Amino acid sequence: MSSSGTGYGTAVTAWRAAAPDWDAYTRHAFVEGLRDGTLPRAAFLHYLAQDYVFLKHFSRAWALAIVKADTLPEMEAATATVHGLLHYEMGLHVKICAEAGIDAETLAATPEHPGNMAYTRYVLEAGYSGDFLDLLAALAPCVLGYGEIGARLAAEATSDTYGDWIGTYAGDDYQGICRDVGALIDGALTHRLGPDYATLPRFAMLSARFAQATTLEVGFWDMGLSPSSAPA
Ligand SMILES: Cc1ncc(C[n+]2csc(CCO)c2C)c(N)n1
């Protein structure tokens, strides 16, 4: 595991260090292909189409966070994320795919890959059967991993083929979102478990959720690298 992160918060820094697959996720061959520009365009577009489906369910999971929240600021943070996903991030996917000749209707009809389904339904299930903390622990690797990937690739990229993608996640706006989500998690833990939350068994259970979602992110990149594994 890498020893350093991007410092998004106390809890996520601990969870990140304890997740066995963190490097497999953030330094995956797909990510390295974005870094050096060798990722085939077909793999990128296949990934984007699956990610469009992913974001739809991920938005539902953040909407569930509004339901599971306990304070108005928690509700506001979750609402802002839902809004950003539906009105900004999904639109970016539509635009990039349209430029590559995949129209919005085709994108919306993308068959959902089982690895995609496994990940989003795992996150939703964490929220359905658990509380706000369970849901945030399952949501966190996605948000913060892309922040870490973006920041590293902005410094280490050797090609600008995927510069727009890298720039989106390396940019100040997205890095600010990552710090906000890290602070939301630290605040939610303190509010529910007290300031010594990191010493409690519950914290280790949440860490395991974070690790599981991290492993499912690895599967998502794997899927992106093998377009032929998509269901009909
Ligand atoms: C598989 C997969 N994992 C993570 C992200 C990144 N991401 C998902 S939602 C969001 C906005 C804040 O919640 C960001 C950056 C993705 N697009 N696809």
The ligand as a MOL file (V3000), in Angstrom:
LIG
                    3D

  0  0  0     0  0            999 V3000
M  V30 BEGIN CTAB
M  V30 COUNTS 18 19 0 0 0
M  V30 BEGIN ATOM
M  V30 1 C -16.8200 3.3390 -11.0540 0
M  V30 2 C -16.6460 4.7520 -10.6670 0
M  V30 3 N -16.0750 5.0330 -9.4850 0
M  V30 4 C -15.9130 6.3010 -9.1190 0
M  V30 5 C -16.3300 7.3370 -9.9220 0
M  V30 6 C -16.1250 8.7600 -9.5320 0
M  V30 7 N -17.3090 9.4170 -9.0870 0 CHG=1
M  V30 8 C -18.4580 8.8030 -8.9020 0
M  V30 9 S -19.6110 9.8470 -8.2880 0
M  V30 10 C -18.5910 11.1250 -8.2780 0
M  V30 11 C -19.0050 12.4710 -7.8090 0
M  V30 12 C -19.0840 12.5800 -6.3240 0
M  V30 13 O -19.8000 11.5780 -5.7080 0
M  V30 14 C -17.3680 10.7160 -8.7520 0
M  V30 15 C -16.2350 11.6060 -8.9100 0
M  V30 16 C -16.9400 7.0080 -11.1320 0
M  V30 17 N -17.3950 7.9750 -11.9640 0
M  V30 18 N -17.0830 5.7220 -11.4890 0
M  V30 END ATOM
M  V30 BEGIN BOND
M  V30 1 1 1 2
M  V30 2 1 2 3
M  V30 3 2 2 18
M  V30 4 2 3 4
M  V30 5 1 4 5
M  V30 6 1 5 6
M  V30 7 2 5 16
M  V30 8 1 6 7
M  V30 9 2 7 8
M  V30 10 1 7 14
M  V30 11 1 8 9
M  V30 12 1 9 10
M  V30 13 1 10 11
M  V30 14 2 10 14
M  V30 15 1 11 12
M  V30 16 1 12 13
M  V30 17 1 14 15
M  V30 18 1 16 17
M  V30 19 1 16 18
M  V30 END BOND
M  V30 END CTAB
M  END
